Amino acid sequence: MDYQRVFAQAIDRLHAEGRYRVFIDILRNKGAFPNARCFAGHNGPKPITVWCSNDYLAMGQHPDVIGAMEEALHDVGAGSGGTRNIGGNTHYHIDLETELADLHGKEGALLFTSGYVSNDATLTTMGKVLPGCIIFSDELNHASMIAGIRNSGCEKQVWRHNDLEHLEELLAAADPEAPKLIAFESVYSMDGDVAPIHAICDLADKYNALTYLDEVHAVGMYGPRGGGISDRDGAAHRLTIIEGTLAKAIGVMGGYIAADRTIIDVIRSYAPGFIFTTSLSPVLVAGALASVRHLKASSAEREGQQAAAAMLKALFAGAGLPVMASTTHIVPLMVGDPVKAKKISDILLAEYGVYVQPINYPTVPRGTERLRFTPGPSHTEAMMHELTQALVEIWDRMEMRIAA
């Protein structure tokens, strides 16, 4: 076996398909987001504007968050020292879990090192502790949810995206005595659409199913206290498990679930992805704690972000650019070709100082490659006009269609 040849061929396939991923070498400018410095392809740092960050509300730059992290660093040091069971459980972790449980109106919460791990570990464990469980998964669910369902070893039924009739067909055809879990997201981050949470809960009630809602792209963004779409729609109390992240709108790092005390205890006690992983650094937990508390009390960041997203969508549409319909903070611009998407991204960075990554397969289906913009409260109207003008020029240069 020529191992190096196999590895080289795997990378060559990605290049040939136009979806080889390049990590951009940047540093954000503290307190001045979305301004950053790029070190790729030129001598020294070049000023750029970041348009694709998942730090949707720039809370990673907020003085309260940075201050809390600095205080924790000088109070307890850098790392946690171990797993939650062996040395890695701190008062910061307990406080944050209490705040997150309150945010979602649940009895308890449990922290993980990332949103991916929280999905994988929780869904794997739920499937294993419920004998004969059937998990009903929306076809656009995140890779981490798909991994957790696969690792659970239980039966999986995939229902067409947000198609309630198809979901009910599958539920009605299933063994009425079998345990059932419906897994779905609130905001689907590549298209920017929203799940009908109450209607899904109605079906769960009708067919005696549990529900699992991924709120990672909505936590902090929606609802009077930032509890997500389930908070905005008054549906949190109807959901069995709500999963979220601390790495997007919260602006730090980590993942979590919120549920009743017994379910939290089951996941805490049985999930290998929780049990055998060193806990989050208390420095990170302190920052996330400050961010959650701030966003519970302040809607200014949410309102600023929504206004920015609405303006950018309007500018793109007014310029004839192929902006996809979205009711959320996500602003996707359809390209439909991986090579062109990468080229547009490269031109924006090299010539206009605009950083937005192309989104290609397997994140989205082939033929739906796009640029995904996430305007935030710190993106100015002038930045949006400059971005729109740049895109129109590039579309014209590449002889791509612009609507009349």
C-alpha positions as CSV (number, residue, x, y, z in Angstrom):
1,M,0.0,0.0,0.0
2,D,1.4,3.4,-1.1
3,Y,-0.1,5.4,1.8
4,Q,1.2,8.8,0.6
5,R,-0.3,8.2,-2.8
6,V,-3.7,7.6,-1.3
7,F,-3.5,10.7,0.9
8,A,-2.4,12.8,-2.1
9,Q,-5.2,11.5,-4.3
10,A,-7.7,12.4,-1.6
11,I,-6.5,16.0,-1.5
12,D,-6.3,16.1,-5.3
13,R,-10.0,15.2,-5.6
14,L,-10.9,18.2,-3.5
15,H,-8.9,20.5,-5.7
16,A,-10.5,19.0,-8.8
17,E,-14.0,19.5,-7.5
18,G,-13.2,23.1,-6.5
19,R,-13.9,22.5,-2.8
20,Y,-10.5,22.4,-1.2
21,R,-10.7,24.5,2.0
22,V,-8.2,27.2,2.7
23,F,-8.0,28.7,6.2
24,I,-7.5,32.5,6.1
25,D,-4.7,33.8,8.4
26,I,-6.3,36.7,10.3
27,L,-6.4,38.5,13.7
28,R,-9.4,40.4,14.8
29,N,-8.8,43.9,16.2
30,K,-10.0,44.0,19.8
31,G,-12.8,46.4,20.4
32,A,-13.1,47.3,16.7
33,F,-15.0,44.3,15.2
34,P,-15.6,43.7,12.3
35,N,-12.2,45.1,11.5
36,A,-9.3,42.6,11.4
37,R,-5.8,42.0,10.0
38,C,-5.1,39.5,7.3
39,F,-1.6,37.9,6.9
40,A,-2.3,35.8,3.8
41,G,-0.7,36.5,0.4
42,H,1.1,39.7,1.1
43,N,3.8,41.3,3.2
44,G,2.6,42.1,6.7
45,P,-0.9,42.5,8.0
46,K,-3.5,44.0,5.7
47,P,-6.7,45.6,7.0
48,I,-9.9,43.6,6.2
49,T,-13.6,43.6,7.1
50,V,-15.0,40.3,8.4
51,W,-18.4,39.3,7.0
52,C,-18.7,35.7,7.9
53,S,-18.1,35.4,11.6
54,N,-20.5,33.4,13.8
55,D,-19.8,35.8,16.6
56,Y,-23.1,37.3,15.4
57,L,-23.4,40.0,18.1
58,A,-19.6,40.7,18.6
59,M,-20.0,39.6,22.2
60,G,-16.5,38.1,21.9
61,Q,-15.3,41.8,21.8
62,H,-17.6,43.0,24.6
63,P,-15.8,44.7,27.6
64,D,-17.9,42.8,30.1
65,V,-16.9,39.5,28.6
66,I,-13.2,40.3,28.3
67,G,-13.2,41.7,31.8
68,A,-14.8,38.6,33.2
69,M,-12.3,36.4,31.5
70,E,-9.3,38.5,32.7
71,E,-10.7,38.4,36.2
72,A,-11.1,34.6,36.1
73,L,-7.6,34.1,34.7
74,H,-6.0,36.0,37.5
75,D,-8.3,34.4,40.1
76,V,-8.0,30.7,39.2
77,G,-5.5,30.3,36.4
78,A,-5.8,29.1,32.8
79,G,-7.1,25.5,32.7
80,S,-9.8,23.5,34.5
81,G,-7.4,20.8,35.6
82,G,-9.4,17.8,34.6
83,T,-12.8,16.3,33.8
84,R,-15.9,17.5,35.6
85,N,-15.7,14.4,37.8
86,I,-11.9,14.7,38.6
87,G,-10.8,18.2,39.4
88,G,-12.5,20.1,36.5
89,N,-15.7,21.2,38.2
90,T,-15.6,24.8,39.3
91,H,-18.1,27.3,40.7
92,Y,-18.0,29.1,37.3
93,H,-19.4,25.9,35.6
94,I,-22.1,25.5,38.1
95,D,-23.1,29.2,37.8
96,L,-23.2,29.1,34.0
97,E,-25.4,25.9,34.0
98,T,-27.8,27.6,36.4
99,E,-28.0,30.6,34.1
100,L,-28.5,28.5,31.0
101,A,-31.3,26.4,32.6
102,D,-33.0,29.6,33.6
103,L,-32.5,31.0,30.1
104,H,-34.5,28.1,28.6
105,G,-37.0,27.6,31.5
106,K,-35.6,24.2,32.3
107,E,-34.7,22.5,35.6
108,G,-31.0,21.9,34.6
109,A,-28.3,22.3,32.1
110,L,-25.0,20.6,31.2
111,L,-21.9,22.1,29.7
112,F,-19.8,20.5,26.9
113,T,-16.6,21.6,25.2
114,S,-18.4,22.4,21.9
115,G,-21.8,22.4,20.3
116,Y,-20.7,19.5,18.1
117,V,-19.9,17.4,21.2
118,S,-23.1,18.3,23.0
119,N,-25.2,17.1,20.0
120,D,-23.1,14.0,19.4
121,A,-22.9,13.0,23.0
122,T,-26.5,13.7,23.9
123,L,-28.2,12.1,20.9
124,T,-25.9,9.1,21.1
125,T,-26.8,8.6,24.8
126,M,-30.5,9.2,24.3
127,G,-30.6,6.5,21.6
128,K,-28.7,4.0,23.7
129,V,-30.7,4.5,27.0
130,L,-34.1,4.2,25.2
131,P,-34.5,0.5,24.1
132,G,-35.8,0.3,20.5
133,C,-35.8,4.1,20.1
134,I,-36.5,5.6,16.7
135,I,-35.1,9.0,16.0
136,F,-36.8,11.2,13.4
137,S,-34.3,13.6,11.9
138,D,-34.9,16.7,9.7
139,E,-32.9,16.1,6.4
140,L,-31.0,19.4,6.9
141,N,-29.8,18.7,10.4
142,H,-26.2,19.6,11.3
143,A,-23.5,17.0,10.9
144,S,-23.0,16.7,14.6
145,M,-26.7,15.7,15.0
146,I,-26.3,13.1,12.2
147,A,-23.2,11.7,13.9
148,G,-24.9,11.4,17.3
149,I,-27.9,9.6,15.7
150,R,-25.6,7.3,13.8
151,N,-23.5,6.6,16.9
152,S,-26.6,5.8,19.0
153,G,-27.1,2.7,16.8
154,C,-30.9,3.1,16.9
155,E,-33.3,3.3,13.9
156,K,-33.3,6.6,12.0
157,Q,-36.1,8.1,10.0
158,V,-35.2,11.2,7.9
159,W,-38.1,13.6,7.2
160,R,-38.1,16.2,4.4
161,H,-37.0,19.6,5.6
162,N,-39.7,21.3,7.6
163,D,-42.3,19.0,6.0
164,L,-44.9,18.3,8.7
165,E,-47.0,16.0,6.5
166,H,-44.0,13.8,5.9
167,L,-43.0,13.8,9.5
168,E,-46.5,12.7,10.5
169,E,-46.5,9.9,7.9
170,L,-43.3,8.5,9.4
171,L,-44.6,8.8,13.0
172,A,-47.9,7.2,12.1
173,A,-46.2,4.3,10.4
174,A,-43.9,3.6,13.4
175,D,-44.5,1.1,16.1
176,P,-46.8,3.0,18.6
177,E,-45.0,1.3,21.5
178,A,-41.5,2.3,20.4
179,P,-39.7,5.2,22.1
180,K,-39.5,8.2,19.6
181,L,-37.4,11.3,19.5
182,I,-37.8,14.1,17.0
183,A,-34.6,16.0,16.3
184,F,-34.5,19.3,14.5
185,E,-33.0,22.8,14.5
186,S,-34.6,26.2,15.0
187,V,-32.6,28.3,12.6
188,Y,-31.0,26.4,9.7
189,S,-27.8,28.3,9.2
190,M,-27.1,27.8,5.5
191,D,-30.6,28.8,4.2
192,G,-31.6,31.0,7.1
193,D,-35.1,29.5,7.5
194,V,-36.9,28.5,10.7
195,A,-38.6,25.4,12.0
196,P,-42.3,25.4,12.9
197,I,-41.6,24.5,16.6
198,H,-45.2,24.5,17.9
199,A,-46.5,22.3,15.0
200,I,-43.6,19.8,15.6
201,C,-44.4,19.7,19.3
202,D,-48.1,19.1,18.4
203,L,-47.1,16.0,16.5
204,A,-44.8,14.9,19.3
205,D,-47.7,15.2,21.7
206,K,-50.0,13.2,19.3
207,Y,-47.5,10.4,18.8
208,N,-45.9,10.4,22.3
209,A,-42.5,11.4,21.1
210,L,-39.7,13.3,22.8
211,T,-38.3,16.4,21.1
212,Y,-34.7,17.6,20.7
213,L,-34.1,21.2,19.4
214,D,-30.8,22.5,18.2
215,E,-30.8,26.3,18.9
216,V,-27.1,27.0,18.2
217,H,-27.7,29.6,15.5
218,A,-30.5,31.3,17.6
219,V,-29.3,31.4,21.2
220,G,-28.7,35.0,22.1
221,M,-30.3,36.1,18.8
222,Y,-34.0,35.8,19.4
223,G,-36.5,36.1,22.2
224,P,-36.8,38.8,24.9
225,R,-33.9,37.3,26.8
226,G,-32.0,35.6,24.0
227,G,-33.3,32.1,24.6
228,G,-33.6,31.5,20.9
229,I,-36.6,30.8,18.6
230,S,-38.2,28.7,21.2
231,D,-38.0,31.7,23.5
232,R,-39.4,34.1,20.9
233,D,-42.3,31.7,20.0
234,G,-43.1,30.8,23.6
235,A,-42.4,27.1,22.9
236,A,-39.4,26.3,25.2
237,H,-41.7,24.6,27.8
238,R,-42.9,22.1,25.2
239,L,-39.5,20.8,24.2
240,T,-37.8,17.9,26.0
241,I,-34.2,19.0,25.3
242,I,-32.8,22.3,24.0
243,E,-29.2,22.3,22.8
244,G,-27.1,25.4,22.3
245,T,-23.7,26.8,21.8
246,L,-21.5,29.4,23.6
247,A,-19.4,30.0,20.5
248,K,-21.7,32.0,18.2
249,A,-23.9,34.8,19.5
250,I,-22.5,34.2,23.1
251,G,-19.1,34.9,21.6
252,V,-16.8,32.5,23.5
253,M,-16.6,28.7,23.2
254,G,-18.5,25.6,24.3
255,G,-21.9,23.8,24.0
256,Y,-24.7,22.7,26.3
257,I,-28.1,21.1,26.7
258,A,-31.0,22.2,28.9
259,A,-33.7,19.8,30.1
260,D,-35.3,18.4,33.2
261,R,-33.1,17.2,36.1
262,T,-33.4,13.5,35.3
263,I,-32.4,13.8,31.7
264,I,-29.5,16.0,32.6
265,D,-28.4,13.5,35.2
266,V,-28.7,10.6,32.6
267,I,-26.5,12.5,30.1
268,R,-24.1,13.5,32.8
269,S,-23.8,9.9,34.0
270,Y,-23.7,8.0,30.7
271,A,-22.3,10.2,27.9
272,P,-18.7,9.3,27.2
273,G,-18.3,12.6,25.3
274,F,-19.0,14.4,28.6
275,I,-17.5,12.0,31.1
276,F,-14.0,11.5,29.6
277,T,-13.4,15.1,28.3
278,T,-11.5,17.8,30.2
279,S,-14.0,20.5,31.1
280,L,-14.0,23.9,29.6
281,S,-11.4,26.3,31.0
282,P,-13.0,28.5,33.8
283,V,-11.7,31.5,31.9
284,L,-14.0,30.6,28.9
285,V,-16.9,29.8,31.2
286,A,-16.5,33.1,33.0
287,G,-16.7,34.9,29.7
288,A,-19.7,33.0,28.5
289,L,-21.4,33.6,31.9
290,A,-20.9,37.4,31.5
291,S,-22.2,37.2,27.9
292,V,-25.4,35.2,28.8
293,R,-26.2,37.5,31.7
294,H,-25.7,40.6,29.5
295,L,-27.9,39.3,26.7
296,K,-30.6,38.4,29.1
297,A,-30.9,42.0,30.0
298,S,-30.0,43.8,26.8
299,S,-31.8,43.6,23.4
300,A,-29.7,46.4,21.8
301,E,-27.3,43.9,20.2
302,R,-30.1,41.7,18.8
303,E,-32.0,44.8,17.4
304,G,-28.8,46.1,15.8
305,Q,-28.0,42.8,14.2
306,Q,-31.5,42.4,12.8
307,A,-31.5,45.9,11.4
308,A,-28.1,45.2,9.7
309,A,-29.3,41.9,8.2
310,A,-32.5,43.6,6.8
311,M,-30.4,46.4,5.3
312,L,-27.9,44.0,3.6
313,K,-30.7,41.8,2.2
314,A,-32.4,44.9,0.7
315,L,-29.2,46.2,-0.8
316,F,-28.4,42.9,-2.4
317,A,-31.9,42.5,-3.8
318,G,-31.9,46.1,-5.0
319,A,-28.6,45.5,-6.9
320,G,-30.0,42.4,-8.6
321,L,-27.7,40.0,-6.7
322,P,-29.1,36.5,-6.1
323,V,-29.8,36.8,-2.4
324,M,-31.7,33.8,-1.0
325,A,-34.9,34.3,0.9
326,S,-34.2,34.3,4.6
327,T,-36.3,35.3,7.6
328,T,-33.4,35.3,9.9
329,H,-30.0,37.0,10.5
330,I,-28.3,34.8,7.8
331,V,-27.8,36.4,4.4
332,P,-26.9,33.7,1.8
333,L,-25.9,34.7,-1.7
334,M,-26.4,31.9,-4.2
335,V,-23.5,31.1,-6.6
336,G,-24.2,27.5,-7.6
337,D,-20.6,26.6,-8.5
338,P,-17.7,25.7,-6.1
339,V,-15.0,27.1,-8.3
340,K,-16.8,30.4,-8.9
341,A,-17.7,30.7,-5.2
342,K,-14.0,30.3,-4.3
343,K,-12.9,32.8,-6.9
344,I,-15.4,35.4,-5.8
345,S,-14.2,35.0,-2.2
346,D,-10.5,35.3,-3.3
347,I,-11.2,38.5,-5.3
348,L,-13.1,40.0,-2.4
349,L,-10.2,39.4,0.0
350,A,-7.4,40.3,-2.3
351,E,-8.9,43.4,-4.0
352,Y,-11.5,44.7,-1.6
353,G,-10.3,43.7,1.8
354,V,-13.6,41.7,2.4
355,Y,-13.5,38.4,4.1
356,V,-16.3,35.9,3.4
357,Q,-15.7,32.2,3.0
358,P,-17.3,30.1,0.2
359,I,-19.7,27.5,1.5
360,N,-19.4,24.3,-0.6
361,Y,-20.3,20.6,-0.4
362,P,-20.7,18.8,2.0
363,T,-21.9,21.7,4.1
364,V,-24.5,22.4,1.4
365,P,-25.7,20.2,-1.5
366,R,-23.7,20.2,-4.7
367,G,-25.0,22.9,-7.1
368,T,-26.1,25.2,-4.2
369,E,-22.6,26.6,-3.3
370,R,-22.9,30.1,-1.9
371,L,-21.4,33.0,0.0
372,R,-22.9,33.3,3.5
373,F,-22.8,36.8,5.0
374,T,-23.5,37.4,8.7
375,P,-23.8,41.2,9.2
376,G,-23.7,42.3,12.8
377,P,-24.5,45.4,14.8
378,S,-21.1,46.8,14.2
379,H,-21.3,46.6,10.4
380,T,-22.0,50.1,9.2
381,E,-24.2,51.3,6.3
382,A,-21.1,52.5,4.4
383,M,-19.6,49.0,4.7
384,M,-22.7,47.4,3.3
385,H,-22.8,49.8,0.3
386,E,-19.1,49.1,-0.4
387,L,-19.7,45.4,-0.2
388,T,-22.7,45.5,-2.5
389,Q,-20.8,47.6,-5.1
390,A,-17.8,45.2,-4.9
391,L,-20.1,42.2,-5.5
392,V,-21.8,43.8,-8.5
393,E,-18.4,44.6,-10.0
394,I,-17.2,41.0,-9.6
395,W,-20.5,39.5,-10.9
396,D,-20.1,41.7,-14.0
397,R,-16.4,40.8,-14.4
398,M,-17.2,37.1,-14.2
399,E,-20.1,37.5,-16.6
400,M,-22.6,36.1,-14.0
401,R,-26.3,37.0,-14.2
402,I,-27.6,40.0,-12.3
403,A,-31.4,40.4,-12.1
404,A,-32.8,43.5,-13.9
